[in-house]
Amino acid sequence: MWNDLTSGNAEILYRRSTDGGSTFGSTINLSNDARDSLEPAIAAIENSVYVVWQDQDSITEDNEILYRKSTDGGINFGITVNLSNQEGNQGSPDIAASDVT
């Protein structure tokens, strides 16, 4: 997972490996919006992959913390969820995964 600026704004891109990093699959744009997406963090456990990042709101221009989850080992990701969803700037996201409930 990394930040990429080739589209004209910062995007969060992701590639999956199933062989210990020898090869990688197709690139997935996880953020895919017109505003800058920065500071990605990733965590995984078993078949679940969790990604968070800082993203600029298109209306207020405040920074929010967004999240996407995969339950199939990073093949597909669900909808983007705004975790912070409040006024003001939010930043420096981090995430961890545990099998303890």
C-alpha positions, 0 to 999 in steps of 0.5 A: 500500500502506498500514496501515489500522485500520478493522477494529479492528487494523492491516492491510496493504492494497494497491491496484494501478494500471495507468495511472500512478496515475490509477485503482486496482483493488480493495483487497486485504488482504495481512495479513488476521489478528487481530493488528496488521500494521505498517511495510509495505514494497514493491518491484517489478520487471517482473511481480513485486511483493514485500511485507514487514511487521511482524506480531505472532505470535498465540502469543508476541506477538513481532513477526515479519517476514512476506512475500508475493509476486506474479508477475502484476503484483500481481493475486494474491499467494502465501501469507504466509511468515514470514521471521524466524521466531525468538524475540524482536521483529523490526522495521523491514522493508525490501525491494528488487528487482533483475533481477541474479541 
